[in-house]
Amino acid sequence: MTSAPDVTLECSGSDQSLKTGILVTKSGGCVVLIGRGSLEVTIPIVNAATREVDIKGVFRYANCYPKALAMVASGQIDVKPLITHHFDLKESLKAFETASNRDSSAIKVMIHCNQ
């Protein structure tokens, strides 16, 4: 990334990602919490306040699902790069192990049922 983002979307629910998102967002920008894990988290609130970084919450994509599907269907958003691992149906157990292993660097795991 060559410059700080105006808007950071934190979708993982990771506390560390939220902290990083606040720190990397451009001053005057916004961090949007989409995925949340911990009920309480320590964040660099003074950093956010002094740089006027807004923090907003979205409850699990409420009312966004139809628009998101339309954007993917129209080609506005390419989600294929998010699929980091591919498995045949016979390898389903390995696919689930990969998806649950934080060290695998998996974002999305695809099981191909037609192979």
C-alpha positions in Angstrom: 0.0 0.0 0.0 1.5 3.3 -1.0 -0.8 5.6 1.0 -3.0 5.3 4.1 -6.6 4.3 3.3 -9.4 6.8 3.8 -11.7 4.0 5.0 -10.5 0.7 6.6 -13.0 -2.2 6.7 -12.1 -4.6 9.5 -14.0 -7.8 8.7 -11.9 -10.5 10.4 -13.0 -9.9 14.0 -9.3 -9.9 15.1 -8.5 -7.5 17.9 -5.0 -7.0 16.5 -6.5 -6.2 13.1 -8.7 -3.6 14.6 -5.8 -1.9 16.3 -3.7 -2.0 13.1 -6.7 -0.6 11.2 -6.9 2.4 13.5 -3.2 3.0 13.2 -3.0 2.8 9.4 -6.1 4.7 8.5 -5.5 8.2 7.2 -6.1 11.1 9.6 -9.7 12.2 9.3 -10.6 8.7 7.9 -12.9 6.0 9.2 -12.5 2.5 10.5 -15.6 0.3 10.0 -16.1 -2.7 12.3 -17.8 -5.4 10.4 -16.5 -8.6 12.0 -16.2 -8.5 15.7 -14.8 -11.1 18.0 -14.1 -10.0 21.5 -16.8 -8.3 23.5 -14.2 -5.9 24.9 -10.9 -4.8 23.3 -8.1 -2.4 24.1 -7.6 0.0 21.2 -5.4 3.0 20.6 -8.2 5.5 21.3 -6.0 8.5 21.9 -4.3 7.9 18.5 -7.8 7.7 16.9 -9.1 10.8 18.7 -6.1 13.0 18.0 -6.0 12.1 14.3 -9.8 12.3 14.1 -10.3 8.7 12.9 -13.9 7.8 13.2 -14.8 4.3 14.3 -18.2 2.9 13.1 -19.9 -0.4 13.6 -22.0 -2.3 11.2 -24.0 -5.3 12.5 -23.0 -8.2 10.3 -23.9 -6.7 6.9 -27.5 -5.7 7.9 -29.3 -4.7 4.7 -26.1 -5.0 2.6 -26.4 -8.6 1.4 -28.5 -7.9 -1.8 -26.3 -5.0 -2.8 -23.1 -7.1 -2.3 -24.5 -10.0 -4.4 -25.4 -7.6 -7.2 -21.9 -6.1 -7.1 -20.3 -9.5 -7.3 -22.7 -10.7 -10.1 -22.1 -7.5 -12.2 -18.3 -7.9 -11.9 -17.8 -4.7 -10.0 -16.1 -6.7 -7.3 -13.8 -9.7 -8.0 -13.9 -12.1 -5.1 -11.8 -14.8 -6.7 -8.6 -13.6 -5.1 -10.1 -14.2 -1.7 -10.3 -18.0 -2.4 -6.8 -19.0 -1.2 -7.3 -22.8 -1.1 -9.0 -25.2 -3.4 -9.9 -28.9 -2.6 -11.7 -31.7 -4.3 -14.7 -33.2 -2.5 -12.6 -36.2 -1.5 -10.3 -33.8 0.4 -13.1 -32.2 2.5 -11.5 -33.2 5.8 -8.2 -31.5 4.7 -10.2 -28.4 3.6 -11.9 -28.0 7.0 -8.6 -28.6 8.8 -7.0 -25.8 6.6 -9.9 -23.5 7.2 -9.7 -23.9 11.0 -5.9 -23.6 11.1 -4.8 -20.0 11.7 -1.3 -20.8 10.5 -2.6 -21.9 7.0 -3.1 -18.2 5.9 -6.5 -19.3 4.5 -9.0 -16.5 3.7 -11.6 -18.6 2.0 -11.4 -22.4 1.3 -13.3 -23.8 -1.6 -14.5 -27.4 -1.9 -15.2 -28.3 -5.5 -18.1 -30.8 -5.5 -18.1 -31.4 -9.2 -14.6 -33.0 -9.5 
